[in-house]
């Protein structure tokens, strides 16, 4: 990273790269450095512009927007007609505690789209 080049596995030749590295974790890396469970030099090489993104369970307003977006993407992929989301389905989505970012929400919306296509 530092030299802006890489050496591929099994090769001895350096290849120049122009890349940005984006990292994500659910841990506080500075605390991990202090506990000596994460390398300090790697922490400072990766540290750039920290962006705190709370988990989905703390961003209720995003649940419906993301759910609708996943529904549109699935409908477009399957070339199916987009169905309107019922108020009851929206209330059920809002009642779910999403432990992670979006994986559970996407799975639930995919299942709902598949089940609605069978009607």
N, C-alpha and C positions, 0 to 999 in steps of 0.2 A: 504494500500500500504506500509506504513512505517513499519508495523510489519510483513509483508509478510504472512498475513492471512486475510481471509474474513469471514463474518458471513452472511449466506444466509437469504433472507427475510423469516420471519416466523420461524427462527431457533435461538437457543441461543448458538449453538456450533460453535466454530471457526474452519475453515478449512484452512490448510496451502496451499499457492500458490507460484508458481515460474513463474512469468510472467514479461513481459516487456510491458510498456504502450506506445503506439504511438498516438500522438494527432496531429490534423491538424486544422487550422483555417485560415480564410482570414483576420483576424484582427491582429493588433500588440498588443499582450497580455501585454507587458510592459507598453504601453500607457494606456491600459485598467486598469491596476493596479494603475497607477498614477491618473486616473480619478475616481478611487474607484468603477469601474463597474466589476472588476474581483478580486477575493480574492488573496491577496499577498502570503499567505502561500501555496495556491494551485499552484500558478505560480511557486514558487521555488521547490515544490515537483515534478512538471511536467518537469521543465527545465532540460535539459540534453544536448543533441547534437542538436542544432538548424540547420535545413536544409532549406534554402530558395529555393523554387521551383517556378519560375515565372509561371504565367498563360500561357496556351497554345497559346494564341494570341501573346505572346512575344517570342515564340519558334517555329517559322515557320518551321524550319528544322525537327521538331519532328512530324509535322502533317502527312506527307506522311508515315513515318515509323510506327506510331501508326495506321493510317488508314489501311495500308497493314496488320499489325498484327491482327487487328480486323477482317479483311476480311478472313484471314487464319483461325482464330479461329472459325468463323461462318461456313466456308466451311467444316472444320473438324468435327464440331458438327453435321452438316447436312449430312455429308459424301458426299458432292458435290465436283465437280471438281473446283479447284481454277482457277479463270479467271484472265487474265492479266489486270492490270489497264491501261486504256487508258490515253494518255497524256492530253486529254481534261478534263477527270474526275479529274486528278491530279491538273490541273490549277484551276478548280472550287473549290476543297478542299482548295487550298492555298488562294483563294480569300475570304473565309468565315472568319469573325472575331469571334473566339470562346471565349465566355464570361467566361467560367469556365475551368476546367482542360480537361476532356476527354468525359464527358457524351454526349454532343451535337455531337461530332465527331463520337462516337460509334453509336449513333442513325442514323446519316446520312449514315454511312457505312452499317449498318444493312438494311436500306431501299434500298440502292443501290444493295446489294447482293440479296435481295428478288426480286427486280424488274428485275435484270439481269437473274434470274432463270426462269422467266416467258417468256422469249424470246425463 
